[in-house]
Amino acid sequence: MAVYARYKDGVEVDEKLFGVLAKYAPDGVMDVFASDQHNSYLKLTNTFFKHIGESREATDDDVKEVCRRFARCLRGETTAALFNHLAFLSPGFKELLGEKVLLIGRLEDTNATVVDNGRGKLARLAVEPEEVADKVDAFKTLVFLNPEHKESWEKNKEWLRDVFERCQKLGKPLYNETLLLEEPGEGKADKARKLPEALVKIAEDFGPYGHFYKTQVPVLWAEDGQKIARISSPDVIRKTAAEMEKISPRPLLLLSAAVDFEQYSVQYGAACDLVSGPMCGRAYFKEAFSDSQTKDWDSLGESFKRIALPRIRQIRTLSKVMAKSWWYKFEWISEEAKRLISESREIKSGLRGDFGY
């Protein structure tokens, strides 16, 4: 298959892979709705059941039901959407999501293998990419990393390298996500203070193993119980993002890393011109599970649309105006590939009018 583009580190992109990205994001903006965190969905669904007075524990089937309902509610508001295998392997899921949204399938198991009493975690597959390639448009992986634990660091790198090579052979884009691992006995604030230095190190070593590099950034504050600790400034967020952008051979996508939308919107605003889009989930929608208007499954969907969709549009508008195109890290693009993409972006602005300014 013809080579359509090449990164600076020599990794090539073939006609099939480039064509998939160009089909869904011809204007270069890669904004992604993330809906793959299984354990988080179990907790949120338990919150939902308690809120509506239903006395039972959430199951895998409940998580699948939530994902299917949210997929239907998206209404094509994002370029791409990320789901785990419970959702994307369910009947008619691609049709439910809609033809205009690129479907990214999570490959790794939600529970990594814990080693050395929690100092390290080893990623493992929940589904084999070759077995589910016909169900999704792209793949995603997540590795939890402790820069001080060399054994798990190297094993995760080897694992990710193998998965990336397999995805390339299948002609499927890989979205590579990393998260800093919290060490045993470490508080959230202590972990957060390590982010500026640790994130740059992680990006340097793990950034090459995928077509997109999904990363967190330093946080403004961290919550430990009822206490709120100020951690970083917007300037630190931007400087760290700039360092990652400089050393990563792939375009960055910004994840929310479980922060609230109030904080994520500042994080994204500080780095929006350094990344190719958001890859955000819970920050958009988690309040919907316990909102006062959420009474049952149907009203959960309505709360999702009322709470999440305006937030998605806000971040998407920033992306449309400011984000780097997903192809900007290529050092070479073929003429055939160039005909599939355009730098022109349609911006859907808010209320128009002359307000006397």
Secondary structure, DSSP 8 states (H G I E B T S, - for coil): --EEEEETTS-EEEHHHHHHHHHH-TTS---EEEE--HHHHHHHHHHHHHHHT--S---HHHHHHHHHHHHHHHTT-SSEEEE-HHHHTSTTHHHHH-TTSEEEEE-B-SS-EEEGGGTEEE--BSS-HHHHTTT-SEEEEEEEE-TT-HHHHHHHHHHHHHHHHHHHHHT--EEEEEEE---TT--HHHHHHTHHHHHHHHHHHHTTSSSEEEE----SEEEETTEEEE---HHHHHHHHHHHHHH-SS-EEE--TT--HHHHHHHHHHHTTTSS-BEE-HHHHGGGGG-TT--SHHHHHHHHHHHHHHHHHHHHHHHHHH---TTTTEEEE-HHHHTT--S------S-------
